[in-house]
Amino acid sequence: MVISNTRLKQAGMGLLLALTAAACAPIDPETGTFVQTASPENATLQKQISVEKVTPILKVSFDRGRADLSDLEKGRILDFAVAQKARYRDVFLLELPPFNDAAGLNEKRFGSIGGFLENQGFRVEPKIVNEAVGDGLRIYREQYVATVSDESCNKGWTRPAGLNYENLPLPHVGCSTASGLVQMISNPKDLVDPAPMGGYDGERAAAAIKAYRSTGADSGS
């Protein structure tokens, strides 16, 4: 039987790699056997994503004894909405004051701010607070911010010193996937509190089927 030099070289290289890996693998001093450091736990890619709730606040001021919004305050409200990147039908929380004043000024002020926000295409929900502010009401914008909090992702692309004989994943593997998820998700709140599915418009679907059948398209011809 003739064995080519190529096969001899390949066999020798494989033996050399096996001996090198065995020589560098950790050895238990008591038993003298090789220690298996690779496991399903340290081979699993898991990157930590943190979701934090933030609540910016804007205080809207009124002239004493008045309930109508000035042009200045309207501009401040719009600037606040733009700064928070609010979109159509997003929710703003509006401080709900007690409506027990004789002149009904608190209720009028609440309606003035709420009506202005709704005219801009936003939704308004009341927020009860423990303390009130004089001649003004506060607007709250609750938001959720998602970030990749894994330490290995903050260090950038790194390669541990030495050779990786066990072929374990590098520490930064998976960081790009986690970062991409953080950038793509529309509402980070869905990561911790997913929104329920909306209802299905059965009447609209039935109307479409009725229109289709009225054309005779399903007659089988």
N, C-alpha and C positions, 0 to 999 in steps of 0.2 A: 504494500500500500504506500502510495506516495502522498506526502503531506506538503502542501505548498508553504513557502515562506510567509505568505500573507496570513494563513491560518495560524502558524506558529506565533507570529507577532501579535495577532488578536488574542490568542490564548494567554500569551505572556502578559499582555497589557491588562486583561481581565483579572489575572491572578495578582498582579501588582496592585491594582485598585482595591481588590478585596483585602489583601494584606495591609494596605495603608489604612483603609477604613477600620479594620479590626484593631490596628495598632493605636489609632487615635480615639477609639470609642472608650468611654469610662469603664473602669473595672472595679467591682466590689472587692475591697481589700480582704474581707473575711472569707468569701467563697471563691474568689479568684475568677468569677464569671463576668461576662460583659453585661453592663446595665443598659436596659432598653429605655432610653429617655424620650423617644417619640411615642405619643399616645393620641387617641382621638381628641382629647381635650386641648392639647397644645397645637394640634393641627387644624383646629376649627377656626375659621375667620369670623370674628365678631367685633364690630366696631361700635362704640358707644355714641349714641345721638342724644343730646339733651334738649328738652323743650322747656323754655322759660316764659312765664306770663309777665307782661309789662303793661302798665296802665298810665299812659300820658294823660294829663289833666289840663284843661283850659278854663279859667275863670272868666265868665262874661259879666261885665259890669253894667249897671243901669243908673241913670240919673235919679236922685232921690225923689221918690213919689211918682216915678214914671215906669211904664211897663213896655214901651216900644223900644226896639233895637235901633241904635244909632248906626249910621253908615260905617263908622269906625269899627264897631263891634261885629258887624256883618263881615267886614273884611278880615278881621281876626279869626272868625269862625271858619271862613273859607281857607285862610292860610293854614289853620290847624288841620283841616281835612286834607289839604294837599300834602302837608308835612308827614301825615300819617299814611299817605298813599291809599286813602279811602276810595273805594269804588262804589259804583251804583248798587244800591240796596244793602250796603254795609250798615252795621248797627253802631249807633252812638248811645251811650248811657247818659241820661240827663238827670241831674240832681232833683229829687222830688221834695220840695219844701212843704211844710204844713199849710193847709188851706184854711187856717182859722183866723186870719186877719179880717177885720170888718170890711175893708175896702176891696178885698179879693185881689190884692196886688200880686201876691205870690202865685196864684193860679194864672193870672194874666201873663206874668213873666215866663212861667213854664210853657204856656201856650205860645208865646211869642218866639222863644228859642226853638221849641219843638216844631212849630209850623215852618220856620225858616229852614231847618234841617230837612224836613220832609219835602219842601219845595225844591231842594237841591238834589233830591233823589235818594236820600238816606232814610234809614229806619231809626226810630227813636224808642228807647225803652227806659222806663223810670228806674232810678237808683236811689234807695233810701240810705242816707248817711247819718252818722251820729251827731255831727256838728254842722251848723249852717254858717254861711258867710253873709255879711250885711250888704244889701243893695247889689246882689249878684247871685248867679247860679253857676255851677260847675258842670262842664261836659267831660265825660270820661270815654276813652277809646281803648278797650281791652284788646290786646294783641298777643300772639304767641310767636316766639322766635326760636327756631331750631338751629342748633350748631353741632358740629362734630367735636365731641369732647375727649376723644381718645388721644392719649399722650403721644402714641406712636405716629399719629397723623400730623401733629404739630411740629415734628422734627424734620419733615420732608422725607425725600428718598434717602434711606440709609441702608447700608449692608453691614451686618455684624462682622467682627474680625474673625478670621479663621475660615475653614471650609465647612460647608453644610452637608456632611455625609448622609444625614438622615433625610435630606430633602424636605425639611420643614418650611412652611411659608415664611417669607420675610415679614418683619413687623409692620411694614407700611401697606402690605397687600390688603385690599378691601377699602382703603381710605377714599379712593376716587369714587367708588360706588356709593359710599355713605355721603360724601360731599355732593355727588350728583343728585341723590334723593333730597337732600336738604334744599338744594337750589331749585328743584323742579316742583316740589309740593306747593299747591296753591294756598292751603291753610295749614300751617304746622300744628294747629290744635287737633286736626284729625289723627295725628300720631298718638295722642294720649286720650282723646275723647272724640271718636268718629261720629260724624253727623248721621242721623237716621236717614234711611232712604225715603224719598218723597212718594206721594201717592201717584197712581197711574190714572191718566185721563181716559176712562173707558168710553165716555160719550164721543170724544174726538175720534177714537179708534173705530167705533161703530159707524160713525158717519163716513169714514174713509172706505170701510168695507161695503157700505150701502151704495156709495157712488161707484165703486168698482163693479158691483153686481148689476147695477142699472145699465151698464154698457153692454152686458151680455158676454163679457169676456170669459166668464166661468161656465158657459153653457156647454162646453165640451166640443164645440165645433172647431 
